[in-house]
Amino acid sequence: MIQTTTVLNTENDDNLFCPITLELFRDPVIAKDGHVYEREAITKWILQHGTSPFTRETLQITDLLSDDHLKRLAAARRNSVVSYQVRDGTVTLPSLRKLPKNQTHDRNICRALELSRRSHKIFLFIICTCLICVSISLGVSLGVKHTITSPPRDPQTSCNYSSSLTRTSMMFQRPNGDRGVYYYKPIQIFISTSGYYEIQSFSNIDMFGYFYLYFMPLNPPMNVLMFDDDSGGDEQFYFRISLDPIMYTLVATTYEKNITGLFSIMVTGPASVTFH
């Protein structure tokens, strides 16, 4: 004996399945090519290919329209047939995945999708290969030109400054608002010749540097040109910056709170500098 619930008479079961996923619709949408798709599936397809899976015409995600009628039919189909066979105690549920009547048609669709994916990958590979070749050729050309035409680098001058952070040193409020106890030393550096300068700290303690156009202790965030923690290696700060012939201020402080110790600063550039 078989007990069966009422079977809903839908228009055409084939119309209730997405042609991409072959699964029963949950959120069907109509595209400009006249076909209905599962929203998530066609959205991914458009993002990857930008065209219709069937007609190859251009598709836009914004042009997709919800098909509420098919959505209701698919929901009804999902709950339409449940049968129970008393003899062997088996329950038959409705299929939520399309069992195509025309196997050749479905194989053609799958083959077209796969060929499109492969073509897309091959196109990307060709583009990447061309870009790599152009980059290598351009790099070699520029390298040869640089070797032939670049003038020798100007002589560099290094100047050194040494000091220490102690319990009597001034305390620094960081630009980020941290009011912890960070001892600091403001060092004025006068630049006599414009150009690029390298500023680096040397110490046994973890240093932190702030470089100012004009340092205002009551307003640390103002006029900060650069700040650095460990770019110099071994927990030391390092700057490389283009400077004009004016006075700047370097604030030498520490990364951790309540740290004291000796430190030195080396400034290297096209001319000597004066520390104050």
N, C-alpha and C positions, 0 to 999 in steps of 0.2 A: 504494500500500500504506500502511496506517495502523497504527502500533503504539500500543497504549493500555494504560496500567497498569490494575490492578483498580479498579473503581468501587465505592466503599463505599455500601451501601444504608442511608441515613439515614432516620429516621422521616418527616420532612416538612421539606423545605428551607426553607419559609416560617418555620418555628419557630426557625431558626438565625440570623435576621437581626433586629437591633434596630429597632423601629418608629420610633425617633427618627432614628437615623443612617442606617438602611437598609443597614448594613454587617454583615458576618459577625461574630458574637459573639467577643469575646476574654475578657471577664470578665462573664458574664451574671448578673443578680440578679433575684429575684422580689420584686415589691412587693405591698402589701396589696390592691391593686386586681385582683390575679390575673394581671397581665401581666408579661412578662419584658423587661428592658431591659439595655443596656450600662451598667455601673456608672457610668462617668464621665459619660455623657450624662444619665442620670436624676438623678444627684447635682446637676449644674448646673441641671437643670430644677426640682428641688425647692427649691434655694437661691433661684431667681428667682421661682417661683410658689407653691410649697408644696402643690400639688395634683396629682392624677393627670392626665396628658395626655388620658386617655380618659373617666374617670368624674367628674373634678373633685372627688373626695373627697380629704381631707387625707392627705398622705403625709409620713413622717418618714424621714430618712436612716438612723436607727438601726434602722428596721424592715426594711431591705433584707436579703434572704437570698441567699447565693451558690447558684447552680444548677450544681453540679459535673457533672451528667449532660449538660446542654446544652453546657457548656464543652468536654467531651470530644468530643461530636458535632461541634461547630463546628471544633475542631482537626482532627478526622478529615476533615471536609468541605473544609477548607482545603488538605489534601494528597491529596484523593481522586482527582482525574482530571487526568492530563497525557497529551496525545496528540501524536504526531509523524507528519506526512504526508511520506513519502519523496519523492513527486513534486515538490512545490514547496518542500520543506524548511521547512515551517511547524510551529510548536509551539503547541498550544492549552492554556492554563492554566485552572483552575477560576475562576469569577467569585467575587470576595470582596465584591461589592456586590449587593444584591438587585435583581433585575429583576422588578418586581411583575407578577403576573398580573391584578390588578384595579387598573387605573390610576385609576378613579374613587375607590376607597377611599383610595389614597395621596394623591390630590389633596385629598380631604376632610381627611385628617390634617394635611397641610402647611398647608391653609387655616386649620384650627383653631389650629395652632401660631402662625401669623402673626397671626391676629386676637387671640390671647391676648397676644402681644408688644405689638401696637399698643395694646390696651386698657390694658396695664400702663404704657406710656409716657404715654398720655393722662391716666391717673389721677395719675401723678407730676407732670405738667404742671399739672393743676388744683390739686393740693395746694400746689405751689410758688407758683403765682399767688396763692392765698388767703393764704399766709403772708406774701408780699411786701406785699399790700394791708393786712393787719393790722399789719405792722411799720411801714408808712408812716403809717397812721392813728394808731397808738400813739405814734410818734415826734413827729408834729405836735401831738398832744394834750399829751404831756409837755413839748414845747418851749414851747407856749403857757402851760402851767401854771407852768413854770420861770420864764418871762419875767414872769409876773404876781406870783408869790408869793416868789421867791427874794430874800432880803435882800441888800443890798450887801456885797461882800467886805470883810473887816476890813482896815484899813491894814497894809501890810507894812513891816517894818524890815529893813535890810540892814547887816550887819557884816562887816568885812574883816580878813584876817590875811595877812601876808606873811612869807616865810622863804626858805631855800635848802637844797638838798641838796649836800653837799661830800664830799670824800674822807675827811673826819674824821667824817662823820655815822654814826649807828648803822646796822648792816646787818640787813636784815629777812629772816627765813625765812618764805616764803609758807605759808599754811594748807594748801596741797596738798603740802607737804613739799619743795618746791624750795629747795635750800640755796645758790643762786647769790648773787652779790653784788648785792643790791638795797638801795641806800641809802634810809633812810626818816626821817620826822619825825613823832613822836607829838604830837598836838595835843588837849589837853583842852578840851572845850566845855561850859560850864555853861548849862543851859536854865532860864530863870526862869518861863516861861509855857508850859503845854502847848498843843499844836497841831501843824499840819503845817509842816515846815521844808524848805527847799531848800538843798542844799550843793553847791557847784560849784567846780572848780579852774580856774585860768588860768595858762598857762605856755607857753613855747616848746618844752618837752620833753613826751614822751608820758607822762602821769600815770596812776597807778592808785591807787584809794582803797579803804580798808577802814574800816567804821564799827562800833565796838565799844560794847557796854554797859560792859564793863570789860576793858581790854587787859592781857594777860599775855604779855610778850615771850618767855618760855620755852615758851609753849603758844599759838601764834598761832591755831589753829583754834577755840579756846574763846571763846564770847561774841560771835562775829561776827554782827552784825545785817544788814549789807548789804555788798556789794562791787561795784565797777563799774570799767569801763575807759574806754569812749568815748561814753557816753550824753550827755555835754555837748557833743559835737561838737569838731572840731579836736583829737582825741586827748586829751580831758579827761573826767574822771569827773564824774558828777552823781547826787545822791540826792534823792528826795522822800520823806520819812518822818515819821510821827507820833511826836512825842517828849513825854516827861513832864518835869516840872521837877526833873531830876537831872543829874549829871555824866556825859558820854559822852567817848569817845576816838576821834578821827579819825586814822588812820594814812595819811599822804601818802607815796607811794612812786612808783616808775616801772615802766612795762611792760617795758622792756628792762633788761638787766643793766649795771652799771658806768656809769650815767648820772647826771650832776650838773647843777645849774642852779637858777635862781630860779623861784619859784612863788608864787601867792597863792590864798587861799580866801575865798569869799564865802558867808555864811550869811544866808538871807532867811526871815523868818517873822513871826508875830504880835507878837513882842517882841524886844528886843535880846538878844544872847548875850555871854558872857564867855569869852575865850580864855585858856588857861593853858599 
